[in-house]
Amino acid sequence: MLFIALPLVALCCLILFVIFGYASYIVLRDDLNEKIEQTADINARVLATPFWYLDVDNIESALNAMSRDRDIVAVRALGADGTEFARTGASQGDLGDTLRLSRRVYFERNNVRHDVGELVIYFTEERVRELLWRRILIDLILFGLLIAVVTASLLIANRRSIKEPLSRLLHSIRMTKHGRLRRPVEWNSVDELGLLIREYNEMVALQGQAQEEAQRKQALLEATLHNIGQGICLFDQDLNLMVWNERYIELLNLPRDLVKEGTPLSDILRFNGERGEYGEVSIPALISDRVAIARRREPYRMERTRPNGRVVQVDHNPMPGGGYVATYTDITERKQTEARMRHLAVHDVLTSLPNRTLFLDRLRQALLSARRFQRGVTVLFVDLDRFKDINDHFGHDVGDLMIQEMGQRLSRIIRDSDTAARLGGDEFAIIQTDVQNIEDTIVLAQRIIDELAQPFDCRGIRLHSTASVGITLFPEDGENPEQLVKNADMAMYAAKAEGRNNYRFFLPSMHERVKERKTIEEDLRNALEHDQLELFYQPKVDCLTEQVVGAEALVRWKHPERGMILPGEFISVAEECGLINKLGAWVLREACRQTQIWRENGMPDLRMAVNLSPAQFQDVELVRTVTQTLETTKLPEGTLELEITESILMNNPEKAVSTLKELKKLGVGIAIDDFGTGYSSLNYLKRFPVTSIKIDRSFVNDINVDPDDKAIVDAVIGLGHSLHLDVVAEGVEEVEQLQYLQNKGCDFIQGFLFSKPLPVPVFEKWVKDRNENQPRLGNPVAEPADSND
Ligand SMILES: Nc1nc2c(ncn2[C@@H]2O[C@@H]3COP(=O)(O)O[C@H]4[C@@H](O)[C@H](n5cnc6c(=O)[nH]c(N)nc65)O[C@@H]4COP(=O)(O)O[C@H]3[C@H]2O)c(=O)[nH]1
C-alpha cells in the first residue's frame, strides 16, 4: 500500500513543484518587467527636461543611477533622431541576449508636447533566474520536507489505521486457525477496516459458538461413547481403527498399545487369533474371512464366547463412505437368564427336576426309541402318603424341604438313563427305560418305597412318611405319554386306597373307580341343590348318669339311585372339588336350626356338635357364617360345639388361635376330634381355647384288650382333666368299654352302645325313651350310704 502511495505522492509533488516553479518564474518575470517599465517611465519623465536641454551630465547621472539596478545591464539616451548622447553599462557588443525596453521622452512646453529622444534600457532576467533557482531550491527543500512529513504521516497513519489492525487481524486469524483464540480483535475505527474487523469479530464469535457447541457435543459424544455399556469401534474404509471406547478395550481385554488410531483390523484379528480368542483356527484364513465380511458392506451379527466364558454379541454396521462400526455387547447374563428361563420352563423350581412338560417330552422320546429297539418302558407315579397332613402341621417350608429331599432321593436311586420328574405337589414320576422284565420295575418300585420310608430330617424335625407308587407299562397300559401318566396316577390312587405304602400296577378296572368318583362329584353338586342331604344325630351321653346331654350332627346323602351314602364316601370328594364350604354351611345351619326347634319343643337342652373340615376352618368367612347362623337360629351361647381335627391347628397356628378366640367369644365350644391319632401336642391344648377332646375310636376299641390303648386313654383323660377340658370317648360299643371309661372318670360317651346316628324323628324318640325309661348300661350308680349302716 505504502509503496504505491509514496510514488504517487512524490509524482504529485513533482507536478505541483513544476507548476509552482513555472508560476514563480512568471511572477518574477512580470515583477521584473513591471519594475523596468516603472523605472523607464519615471526616468523618461525625469529626463524630459535634461533631454530638452541636452543636459548630458544630468542625463548621465540619471543613467548611472538606473544602471545601479542589478537587473539593468545598460541604459542609452538617444536623441530624437536616434543619436546616442549618453550611455551607461555594457557596450553594444555585450548586449547579446539582454532584454530591451525603450521609452520615448517628451517635453511639454506651452501645452505642446515635444519628442525629445528615447530612453532605452537593457536588462537581464539573470536575477530572475537566480531568484527562481533559489526559490526552487527552497521549494525543493520545502517539498522534500513536506514529502518526508507526508510520508512519515502516511507511515504513521498507515501503521495506526492499517498495519496495526491488520496485524491484530492476522494474529487473530493465526490463533483462530490453531484454535487458540476466542477473544475479538479490538479495533473500533469507523472505516472499512473497522467494519471488516467487526464483521470478522462477529464471524469469529459465531464460529466460536459453533465450535463450542461442536466441542460440547463432542464432549457429550465422548462421554456417551465411554460410558455406554457396549464396546464400540469404528474402522475406516481401509479397515484401520479410527474410533473406540474404553468398554471395547475392557470387554475384549485388548492391550492399549494395540488399540490406537490407524491399527489395521488384521492386526487386531491376528492378536486375537494368536491368544486363542477364536479357538483353534487358521489365523490367515480367519483374517481373510473377517476382512471379506467387513468389506461386504452388509450389516451382520454374531455371538462369540470368549475364552473367559463371557459371551459377546458383535454387531457390524457398514458406514456410508466405507468402513464399519462394530458394537460389542456383553450378553453373558442375558444368555444365562435365557438358559435359566429355558431350564425353568421345563424344570421344577423346588427340586430342579424336570417338570411335567419335559417329563412328557422325555417319555415321548423314550417311547419312540422303545418302539424302534423293542425295549420296555415303564412309568412309576410316586406320591407321599399323608403329605398334606405334614404340610398342614409343620407348614409349607418344612413341606418344601421334604419335597426337595424326596426329589434328591428319587434322583439317587434311578439310573442315569432314567428320568425322575416332579409333576406337582408331592407327585413325582419316573421313566424307567430299557426294562428287560417286570422284575426290574418291581425292584425299582420297592426301592422307592423303602427309600421314602426312611425318616426325613427337615429343620431338625424328624418326619416319617411312606409313599404309594402306581405303575404303567408301555405299550400295554397306554400308547402315548399322557395315557401312561394318567393310568399310573390311577394306579397310585389304587395303591393309596389299598392301604398306602405300597405299589400297584395299573389295571383297566381302576378306570371304573375314578369314573365313580367323578360321578359322585357331579351328583354331589346336584344333591346340594336338590335337598338330598340330611343330618343324622348321634347322642352324646353323660358318662356317669348316662343321660343324653348332646348330639353330634353327621351328614348323610339320600342318593336317588344309590340310597343312603355315608360321609366317608363324599366328604373327601367335596373337599377336593371345593364344595365343602357350601356343604358345611348347610350342615351348620341345619344342625343349629334343629337344635333350636328341639329346645322350643320341650326336649332337654342339648349341646350340638358339628364337624368342621380343614378347608372350612381356613375359610375367611367362617366366623361370619357362624355368627349369622347363631343369629338367625337364635341358638343360645354354649349350645354349639365345633369339632376340628388336630391338623387344622398346626397349619398357621397364629391364624388358628385368632379364629378360635373369635369363635369362643360367640360362645361356641371347640372339641378336638380323633384326639391321639395326629400330632397330639400338649402345647396346642394349652395355647388354643379348646373346650373338650374326643378320644379316637381306635383307642376305645381295644381298651380292654390292648394295654397300650388303655394307657393312652388313661393319659388323655388325665390330660384333659388337668387342663379342665371335657373328655369325650367316641366309638363306645361295649359295656366293658363304658365301664372302664366310667371308672376312669371320662366325661361323655358316644357310641353304638347307646345309639348309632339317627334321623330326627328317631333321635327325638330315642332321647325321650333314654331319659325316661332306659336302664343304665354301665356301672351302677353308687347309692348314697345308708345312714343306719
Ligand atoms: N364303628 C363305629 N362307628 C361309630 C361309633 N360311634 C360313632 N361312629 C361313627 O363314627 C363317626 C364319628 O364321626 P367323626 O369321627 O366326626 O367322623 C365323621 C366326620 O369326620 C365326617 N363327617 C360326618 N358328617 C360331617 C359333616 O357334616 N361335616 C364334616 N366336615 N365332616 C363330617 O365323616 C366321618 C364319618 O362319619 P359317620 O360315617 O357318620 O361316622 C360317624 C359315626 O357313625 C361306634 O360305636 N362304632
Ligand as a Chemical Component Dictionary entry (heavy atoms), coordinates in Angstrom:
data_LIG
# 
_chem_comp.id                   LIG 
_chem_comp.type                 NON-POLYMER 
_chem_comp.pdbx_formal_charge   0 
_chem_comp.three_letter_code    LIG 
# 
loop_
_chem_comp_atom.comp_id 
_chem_comp_atom.atom_id 
_chem_comp_atom.alt_atom_id 
_chem_comp_atom.type_symbol 
_chem_comp_atom.charge 
_chem_comp_atom.model_Cartn_x 
_chem_comp_atom.model_Cartn_y 
_chem_comp_atom.model_Cartn_z 
_chem_comp_atom.pdbx_ordinal 
LIG N1  N1  N 0 -67.879 -98.289 64.226 1  
LIG C1  C1  C 0 -68.391 -97.355 64.952 2  
LIG N2  N2  N 0 -68.588 -96.140 64.469 3  
LIG C2  C2  C 0 -69.123 -95.198 65.255 4  
LIG C3  C3  C 0 -69.463 -95.441 66.558 5  
LIG N3  N3  N 0 -69.978 -94.324 67.093 6  
LIG C4  C4  C 0 -69.927 -93.416 66.102 7  
LIG N4  N4  N 0 -69.430 -93.924 64.997 8  
LIG C5  C5  C 0 -69.146 -93.267 63.689 9  
LIG O1  O1  O 0 -68.017 -92.508 63.884 10 
LIG C6  C6  C 0 -68.124 -91.314 63.138 11 
LIG C7  C7  C 0 -67.978 -90.199 64.118 12 
LIG O2  O2  O 0 -67.771 -89.055 63.497 13 
LIG P1  P1  P 0 -66.376 -88.421 63.204 14 
LIG O3  O3  O 0 -65.324 -89.120 63.958 15 
LIG O4  O4  O 0 -66.511 -86.982 63.398 16 
LIG O5  O5  O 0 -66.142 -88.744 61.687 17 
LIG C8  C8  C 0 -67.005 -88.247 60.737 18 
LIG C9  C9  C 0 -66.642 -86.904 60.289 19 
LIG O6  O6  O 0 -65.244 -86.757 60.265 20 
LIG C10 C10 C 0 -67.174 -86.873 58.881 21 
LIG N5  N5  N 0 -68.432 -86.153 58.874 22 
LIG C11 C11 C 0 -69.660 -86.573 59.105 23 
LIG N6  N6  N 0 -70.544 -85.558 58.960 24 
LIG C12 C12 C 0 -69.823 -84.481 58.632 25 
LIG C13 C13 C 0 -70.152 -83.127 58.360 26 
LIG O7  O7  O 0 -71.320 -82.687 58.411 27 
LIG N7  N7  N 0 -69.127 -82.317 58.063 28 
LIG C14 C14 C 0 -67.843 -82.742 58.016 29 
LIG N8  N8  N 0 -66.886 -81.880 57.722 30 
LIG N9  N9  N 0 -67.494 -83.982 58.253 31 
LIG C15 C15 C 0 -68.495 -84.860 58.574 32 
LIG O8  O8  O 0 -67.373 -88.146 58.446 33 
LIG C16 C16 C 0 -66.899 -89.034 59.446 34 
LIG C17 C17 C 0 -67.688 -90.288 59.446 35 
LIG O9  O9  O 0 -68.975 -90.055 59.799 36 
LIG P2  P2  P 0 -70.021 -91.234 60.010 37 
LIG O10 O10 O 0 -69.906 -92.195 58.864 38 
LIG O11 O11 O 0 -71.304 -90.648 60.296 39 
LIG O12 O12 O 0 -69.440 -91.939 61.244 40 
LIG C18 C18 C 0 -69.531 -91.384 62.483 41 
LIG C19 C19 C 0 -70.258 -92.339 63.375 42 
LIG O13 O13 O 0 -71.299 -93.040 62.707 43 
LIG C20 C20 C 0 -69.256 -96.745 67.079 44 
LIG O14 O14 O 0 -69.541 -97.078 68.241 45 
LIG N10 N10 N 0 -68.694 -97.665 66.253 46 
# 
loop_
_chem_comp_bond.comp_id 
_chem_comp_bond.atom_id_1 
_chem_comp_bond.atom_id_2 
_chem_comp_bond.value_order 
_chem_comp_bond.pdbx_ordinal 
LIG N1  C1  SING 1  
LIG C1  N2  DOUB 2  
LIG C1  N10 SING 3  
LIG N2  C2  SING 4  
LIG C2  C3  DOUB 5  
LIG C2  N4  SING 6  
LIG C3  N3  SING 7  
LIG C3  C20 SING 8  
LIG N3  C4  DOUB 9  
LIG C4  N4  SING 10 
LIG N4  C5  SING 11 
LIG C5  O1  SING 12 
LIG C5  C19 SING 13 
LIG O1  C6  SING 14 
LIG C6  C7  SING 15 
LIG C6  C18 SING 16 
LIG C7  O2  SING 17 
LIG O2  P1  SING 18 
LIG P1  O3  DOUB 19 
LIG P1  O4  SING 20 
LIG P1  O5  SING 21 
LIG O5  C8  SING 22 
LIG C8  C9  SING 23 
LIG C8  C16 SING 24 
LIG C9  O6  SING 25 
LIG C9  C10 SING 26 
LIG C10 N5  SING 27 
LIG C10 O8  SING 28 
LIG N5  C11 SING 29 
LIG N5  C15 SING 30 
LIG C11 N6  DOUB 31 
LIG N6  C12 SING 32 
LIG C12 C13 SING 33 
LIG C12 C15 DOUB 34 
LIG C13 O7  DOUB 35 
LIG C13 N7  SING 36 
LIG N7  C14 SING 37 
LIG C14 N8  SING 38 
LIG C14 N9  DOUB 39 
LIG N9  C15 SING 40 
LIG O8  C16 SING 41 
LIG C16 C17 SING 42 
LIG C17 O9  SING 43 
LIG O9  P2  SING 44 
LIG P2  O10 DOUB 45 
LIG P2  O11 SING 46 
LIG P2  O12 SING 47 
LIG O12 C18 SING 48 
LIG C18 C19 SING 49 
LIG C19 O13 SING 50 
LIG C20 O14 DOUB 51 
LIG C20 N10 SING 52 
# 
